Every structure is written in C-alpha cells, then in structure tokens.
Amino acid sequence: MSTQGQKGRKTNPLMVQSVAKAFRVLQAFDSKHPSMSLSEIAEQTDMDLSAAQRFAYTLQHLGYLTKNPVTRQFSLALKTLDLGYNYRQSSELVGRAMPVLQHLSKQTEETVNLTILDGTEIVYIARIQSRHVLNADVTTGTRLPAYCMSPGRAILSQMSEEDVRAVIAKSDLQMHTPATVTDPDRLMELIAEVRVQGYAVCFEELYRGDASIAAPIIGPGDKVTGAVSIATSLARFSPEEVTENYANLIIAAGRSISIP
C-alpha cells in the first residue's frame, strides 16, 4: 500500500501527514522543553518556521497549547491532560485492574503499579503510591526501560524468545547503577527464570535502594497485556524478604486481572 514520497522515502497513503505533524508538535514538549518559541518548535520538529507557526496557532486555537503574551513562548495547555484521562477511563485493562490494585495497596501498604509495554519501554498507566514511596517522580504516563524493570521482565517473559531478543536488541542497555544487568544473554536467562517462577524481581537496577516485584497480566488469546507490580525499598526489606512477602500476592494479583 506504500508509495514513494519525497527523497525516495516510502509514505503510507492512508497517513494524514498534517495530523502526524500536529502530534509531533505536541510531543516536542517535555521536561527539557517545557516551553518553546516558534523557532524552537520548528527546530525540534524539523519543520520550517511557517509550518511551525501554522501548527502552533491551530493547536493554541483548539486549546492544546497556550502562549505567553510576554515571552511569546508556547507550552502545553491543561486540555492535553484530557487525552490521558480519556485513555484511563476507556481502558478495559485499567478498569479491570483498579479494584485489584486498590486491594493490593491496602494489603501491603506499598506502592502498586499497572504497566504496559510500548516498544522497549514500560509505561505506567495506573499507580497507587504509598507513604513509603521512593521515587515520587514516577507517575502515570512515566516511561522507563523495560529490560531493567521487574514489570518489563514480567511482560517479556510471556513473549516469544524471538520477540524478546528483538526488544533487547533495540534497547539502550545502559548501566544505570552497578547492579544493572546489560548483557543480552544474561537478560534472556533472567527472563527465562521469570517464565518458570511466574514473577520478576529487580533490585537497584535503575534507582539505588529500589526494589520491585511484578507478575504478568494475560489477555485475550493468551497474549500478555501488561504487568502488575509492587515497588518498595531495600531500606525496609532485604531482597529475600521482598520475595518472601510479596511473590504469592503479586502472582495472585496478576491472575486476578488476567482474562481467564
């Protein structure tokens, strides 16, 4: 269905390029670029200044961008939160998981999470924080590398070996801490262990002092749809205690959210 576009690149005839460019503008705003001038938007989105102006004006008119009248810089408007809110409200997985997450939160008094895999990253789509929370900057919508997180390994454990290797190959395998596992073969071994035991654990692989345990969630067609996890701190529990306290609970939670 593809046709040749400019400079020999293949383009999809069903793709509405103006919509894609509008989302490029919205996605250009992040913690490093909370507000931008038109020239900065053009640079970040690889557009010319005229195109950046048209898209920024349109998004401002629709309520997704705001413009500071003094600095003339643009930033995301509150309306962009509607997209995330509507996703949570319409997600069958979130709706099915929330009662389980709430029960697990009360039962453990720990932070509990619901995550899905997107490419090489896990995305937090629901999170109930405890008073013991270690990383307050992890919120709904946060993306973290799957290879060094227990939810990521739990999800990968339910995928084919070929697909797991593809995810690992595409991942940026960085040593975030001295405990981070970056060897692809060792990661495959750890994921194979998760497949057998039914849960994944990670200790200080992304953040110092962090401990987490996760179990996969299975959806229609026996396909993995996400993971449920408990996050705690090594200041409170040893790795052995995390496993002893929470392995059975997290497996049961994963099964409760899964579709039989």
Buried (B, 14 or more C-beta within 10 A) or exposed (E): EEEEEEEEEEEEEEEEEEEEBBEBBBEBBEEEEEBBBBEBBBBBBEBEEEBBBBBBBBBBEEEBBBBEEEEEBBBBBEEBEEEEEEEBEEBEBBEBBBEBBEBBBEEBEBBBBBBBBEEBBBBBBBBBBBEBBBBEEBEBEBBBBBBBBBBBBBBBBBBEEEEBBEBBEEBEBEEBBEBBBBEBEEBBEBBEBBBEBBBBBBBBBBBEBBBBBBBBBBBEEEEBBBBBBBBBBBEEBEBEEBBEBBBEBBBBBBBBBBBE
